[in-house]
Amino acid sequence: MRPFLEQLSEQSTLLIAVLGGLHLLAFLMLGLWYRGRLRRLATLLDDFTRGVRHRSILDRGAFLGDQVEAFIADIREIVENPERSADRTALTTRVLILDERRDYLRSLGFDTTYNVARAMIEAYPLLGILGTILAIGLAIDTPGATSVAVIVQRFGQAIWSTCAGLVAGLVLLFLNSLYEPAVIRLSEQQHQVRDMVGRVKSLLMTHEARSGLQEEPV
């Protein structure tokens, strides 16, 4: 057991660095995944509102999330404005046709992966401290040597393990601070789209019920 612990202690700094690099790569992949989800949501809302008048189209240089917000505002205005009955009919028809894809509901995989990646950031300082404690513990338990001399010999190794854990945690924490607002905003936009689609379908059922009552013979 001791040879394994000594090998783990010697490689703890390298192990933390490798894990941090893989974690960084995972965040970069999450960034690409996020952009794909945002693009699909924007495309879906663009399809929803394509047949209506006065819809909002921002400049090409605008952030895609802002375009999603504009589309959501367009749908809300169509649903709540009684003077836009023609646009409401067109919107309802397109929602019923296109909502079969339900792209805005496919978020569990991304949300779970992001939450795991965010939570694991806290492990790096703990791994660094664990590497330090392991190195000092092995030094104290080394047979045939004065504890102080061996501890001093291993002290640099222990410090580098802690340093690697703190650096990895700080870098990933900063990267997460850039990602988190965008992820939260996308999640809120998806909830808004779910609510809007539900309201549009509710309006259609209400309209069909009123039409059925009007067609009943007196």
Summary of the structure (lengths in Angstrom):
residues: 218
radius of gyration: 28.2
end to end distance: 90.9
largest distance: 106.4
contacts: 616
relative contact order: 0.15
helix: 83%
strand: 0%
